[in-house]
């Protein structure tokens, strides 16, 4: 299976799901801002839900609601992050708060978040409870991203980034009706998320050293403060640890043979995309 083709196909489905969701919002002001917050995403999280649902021998249509909810939560978290970080650019355009004001965006995300959790409730009480806990972890991670100590770097990136990857993979076990694999599916998201954020921070550190970034913020700053010029060796070591643990977890699960190669290569596919966008060909 070609992961790039699968992602493009999944993105088309998710974009339609989001448009259908937006079509049900009747208040024009709520619709306008929600539409802006949810537009133009890469839809990686929803794609993960589709991929793992099918890999666990489930039906992709049973994952539609899970993929939609994970994308709503991810987009809401980005809109809030931009307010906190004073970021003016998001997804190639202006950040939502820069257009609609931070007060309005906060109110709208207060609509989107419970809306997404309500969608998740269709998978049952356990799926909802786990999703709420993961959202809480994301909130704690956002705090640590700003106020945390460099010594907590790995904890910070697991909470702030891996939590929503966990959500995507965890919901796949419910969509595939394989609830006995919830713990394994959570671990898959954990290791994908850690690997992803390690590379994201690695890229920021390189840009900082090149003078392309005036200053480091958040977890990238924690990484640099923790390891200084030796951050590259640290990232390579922790990245390899994440990949090793990911593959170990995958091999414990009954993955459909058709999806086996794609699942194994998934973290590398995502992180190489980040490196290529930054003009880097390897870690």
C-alpha positions as CSV (number, residue, x, y, z in Angstrom):
1,X,0.0,0.0,0.0
2,X,1.2,3.5,-0.9
3,X,0.8,5.7,2.2
4,X,0.9,9.0,0.2
5,X,-2.1,7.8,-2.0
6,X,-3.9,6.6,1.1
7,X,-3.5,9.9,2.9
8,X,-4.7,11.9,-0.2
9,X,-7.8,9.7,-0.5
10,X,-8.4,9.9,3.3
11,X,-8.1,13.7,3.2
12,X,-10.8,14.0,0.5
13,X,-13.2,12.0,2.8
14,X,-12.3,14.0,5.9
15,X,-12.7,17.3,4.1
16,X,-16.2,16.2,3.1
17,X,-17.0,15.1,6.6
18,X,-16.0,18.5,7.9
19,X,-18.1,20.3,5.3
20,X,-21.1,18.2,6.2
21,X,-20.5,19.0,9.9
22,X,-20.3,22.7,9.1
23,X,-23.5,22.5,7.1
24,X,-25.4,21.6,10.3
25,X,-24.3,24.9,12.0
26,X,-27.0,27.4,11.6
27,X,-25.7,30.4,13.4
28,X,-23.8,32.4,10.7
29,X,-21.1,33.9,13.0
30,X,-20.4,30.5,14.6
31,X,-20.3,29.0,11.1
32,X,-17.9,31.6,9.8
33,X,-15.3,31.2,12.5
34,X,-15.7,27.4,12.8
35,X,-15.2,27.1,9.0
36,X,-12.0,29.2,9.2
37,X,-10.6,27.2,12.1
38,X,-11.2,23.9,10.4
39,X,-10.0,24.8,6.9
40,X,-6.9,23.6,5.1
41,X,-5.6,21.0,7.6
42,X,-3.4,18.1,6.4
43,X,-5.8,15.7,8.1
44,X,-3.1,13.5,9.4
45,X,-5.0,12.6,12.6
46,X,-8.1,11.6,10.9
47,X,-6.0,9.6,8.4
48,X,-4.4,7.7,11.2
49,X,-7.8,6.7,12.5
50,X,-8.8,5.4,9.1
51,X,-5.5,3.6,8.6
52,X,-5.5,1.8,12.0
53,X,-9.2,1.0,11.8
54,X,-8.7,-0.8,8.5
55,X,-5.4,-2.4,9.7
56,X,-7.4,-3.8,12.6
57,X,-9.8,-5.3,10.1
58,X,-12.5,-2.8,10.7
59,X,-14.7,-0.9,8.2
60,X,-13.5,2.6,7.3
61,X,-17.0,4.0,7.4
62,X,-17.2,3.0,11.1
63,X,-14.3,5.4,11.6
64,X,-15.9,8.5,10.0
65,X,-17.1,10.0,13.2
66,X,-13.9,9.3,15.1
67,X,-11.8,10.9,12.3
68,X,-14.1,13.9,12.2
69,X,-13.9,14.4,16.0
70,X,-10.1,14.0,16.1
71,X,-9.7,16.7,13.4
72,X,-12.1,19.1,15.2
73,X,-10.2,18.7,18.5
74,X,-6.8,19.1,16.7
75,X,-7.9,22.3,14.9
76,X,-9.4,23.7,18.1
77,X,-6.1,23.1,19.9
78,X,-4.1,24.8,17.2
79,X,-6.5,27.9,17.3
80,X,-5.9,28.1,21.1
81,X,-2.2,27.6,20.8
82,X,-1.9,30.5,18.3
83,X,-3.6,32.8,20.8
84,X,-1.2,31.8,23.6
85,X,1.9,32.0,21.4
86,X,0.8,35.2,19.5
87,X,1.4,33.3,16.3
88,X,0.0,35.2,13.3
89,X,0.3,32.5,10.7
90,X,-1.4,29.1,10.6
91,X,-1.8,26.7,7.6
92,X,-0.5,29.3,5.1
93,X,-2.8,32.1,6.2
94,X,-3.6,34.3,9.1
95,X,-4.2,32.7,12.4
96,X,-7.9,32.7,13.4
97,X,-7.5,35.1,16.3
98,X,-5.7,37.6,14.2
99,X,-8.8,37.9,12.0
100,X,-11.7,37.3,14.5
101,X,-10.0,38.4,17.8
102,X,-8.9,36.0,20.6
103,X,-12.1,36.4,22.5
104,X,-14.3,35.2,19.7
105,X,-12.0,32.3,18.9
106,X,-12.0,31.2,22.5
107,X,-15.8,31.2,22.5
108,X,-16.0,29.2,19.3
109,X,-13.5,26.6,20.5
110,X,-15.7,26.3,23.6
111,X,-18.4,25.2,21.1
112,X,-16.2,22.9,18.9
113,X,-14.5,20.9,21.7
114,X,-17.7,19.6,23.4
115,X,-19.2,19.1,20.0
116,X,-16.3,16.8,19.1
117,X,-16.6,14.9,22.4
118,X,-20.3,14.5,21.8
119,X,-19.5,12.8,18.4
120,X,-17.0,10.5,20.2
121,X,-19.7,9.5,22.7
122,X,-21.3,7.4,19.9
123,X,-18.5,4.9,20.4
124,X,-19.5,4.4,24.0
125,X,-18.7,5.6,27.5
126,X,-15.2,4.2,27.7
127,X,-14.1,5.9,24.4
128,X,-15.6,9.2,25.7
129,X,-13.8,9.0,29.1
130,X,-10.5,8.2,27.5
131,X,-10.9,11.1,25.0
132,X,-11.7,13.5,27.9
133,X,-8.6,12.3,29.7
134,X,-6.5,12.8,26.6
135,X,-7.8,16.3,26.1
136,X,-6.9,17.1,29.7
137,X,-3.4,15.8,29.0
138,X,-3.2,18.1,26.0
139,X,-4.1,21.1,28.2
140,X,-1.5,20.1,30.8
141,X,1.0,19.7,28.0
142,X,0.2,23.2,26.7
143,X,1.0,24.6,30.2
144,X,4.3,22.7,30.4
145,X,5.2,23.9,26.9
146,X,5.2,27.4,28.2
147,X,6.1,27.1,31.9
148,X,7.7,23.6,32.1
149,X,11.3,22.9,33.0
150,X,13.8,21.6,30.4
151,X,14.2,18.5,32.5
152,X,10.6,17.7,31.7
153,X,11.1,17.9,28.0
154,X,10.0,14.3,27.1
155,X,7.0,14.6,29.4
156,X,6.0,17.9,27.8
157,X,6.1,16.5,24.2
158,X,4.2,13.4,25.2
159,X,1.4,15.5,26.8
160,X,1.2,18.4,24.3
161,X,1.6,16.4,21.1
162,X,1.3,12.7,21.6
163,X,-2.0,13.0,23.4
164,X,-4.0,13.8,20.2
165,X,-2.1,11.2,18.3
166,X,-3.2,8.8,21.0
167,X,-6.7,9.9,20.5
168,X,-6.6,9.1,16.8
169,X,-5.2,5.7,17.2
170,X,-7.2,4.8,20.3
171,X,-10.5,5.7,18.6
172,X,-9.5,3.3,15.8
173,X,-9.7,0.4,18.2
174,X,-13.3,1.3,19.0
175,X,-14.2,1.9,15.3
176,X,-12.8,-1.5,14.4
177,X,-14.6,-3.1,17.4
178,X,-11.3,-4.2,18.9
179,X,-11.6,-2.7,22.4
180,X,-9.2,-5.3,23.8
181,X,-6.4,-3.4,21.9
182,X,-7.1,0.0,23.5
183,X,-3.8,0.0,25.5
184,X,-1.8,-1.0,22.5
185,X,-3.5,1.5,20.3
186,X,-2.8,4.3,22.8
187,X,0.9,3.3,22.8
188,X,1.0,3.5,19.0
189,X,-0.2,7.1,19.2
190,X,2.2,7.9,22.0
191,X,5.3,6.8,20.0
192,X,4.1,8.4,16.8
193,X,3.5,11.7,18.6
194,X,6.8,11.6,20.4
195,X,8.7,10.9,17.2
196,X,6.8,13.7,15.4
197,X,7.5,16.3,18.0
198,X,11.1,15.4,18.4
199,X,11.6,16.1,14.7
200,X,9.6,19.2,14.8
201,X,11.7,20.6,17.6
202,X,14.9,19.4,15.9
203,X,14.0,21.4,12.9
204,X,13.3,24.6,15.0
205,X,16.7,24.2,16.7
206,X,18.4,23.9,13.3
207,X,16.6,27.0,12.0
208,X,17.6,28.9,15.2
209,X,21.2,28.0,14.7
210,X,21.0,29.1,11.0
211,X,19.5,32.4,12.1
212,X,16.1,31.6,10.4
213,X,14.4,31.9,13.8
214,X,15.1,34.8,16.1
215,X,14.3,32.8,19.2
216,X,13.2,29.4,20.3
217,X,9.9,28.9,22.2
218,X,8.0,26.0,23.9
219,X,9.4,22.5,23.7
220,X,12.0,23.4,21.2
221,X,13.5,25.9,23.7
222,X,13.3,23.2,26.4
223,X,15.2,20.8,24.2
224,X,17.9,23.4,23.4
225,X,18.2,24.5,27.0
226,X,18.4,20.8,28.1
227,X,21.0,19.6,25.6
228,X,22.6,22.7,24.0
229,X,24.7,21.9,20.9
230,X,24.3,18.1,21.7
231,X,20.6,18.2,20.9
232,X,21.1,16.4,17.6
233,X,22.5,13.2,19.3
234,X,19.7,13.4,21.9
235,X,17.0,13.6,19.3
236,X,18.4,10.8,17.2
237,X,18.6,8.5,20.3
238,X,15.0,9.3,21.5
239,X,13.7,9.1,18.0
240,X,15.1,5.6,17.5
241,X,13.7,4.6,20.9
242,X,10.3,5.8,19.9
243,X,10.5,3.9,16.6
244,X,11.7,0.7,18.3
245,X,8.9,0.8,20.8
246,X,6.3,1.6,18.1
247,X,7.4,-1.4,16.0
248,X,7.4,-3.7,19.1
249,X,3.8,-2.6,19.8
250,X,2.7,-3.1,16.2
251,X,4.1,-6.7,16.2
252,X,2.1,-7.5,19.3
253,X,-1.1,-6.7,17.4
254,X,-3.0,-8.6,14.7
255,X,-2.5,-6.3,11.8
256,X,-4.1,-7.0,8.4
257,X,-1.2,-8.2,6.2
258,X,-2.3,-5.7,3.5
259,X,-1.6,-2.8,5.9
260,X,1.5,-4.2,7.6
261,X,4.2,-2.5,5.6
262,X,2.4,0.9,5.7
263,X,1.8,0.7,9.4
264,X,5.5,-0.1,10.1
265,X,6.7,2.8,7.9
266,X,4.1,5.3,9.1
267,X,6.2,7.2,11.7
268,X,9.1,7.6,9.2
269,X,6.6,8.8,6.5
270,X,5.3,11.5,8.8
271,X,8.6,12.7,10.1
272,X,10.3,12.6,6.7
273,X,7.5,14.9,5.5
274,X,8.5,17.4,8.2
275,X,12.2,17.2,7.3
276,X,11.5,17.6,3.6
277,X,9.3,20.7,4.2
278,X,12.3,22.2,6.1
279,X,14.7,21.4,3.3
280,X,16.4,18.5,5.1
281,X,16.8,15.1,3.6
282,X,17.6,13.2,6.8
283,X,17.8,13.4,10.6
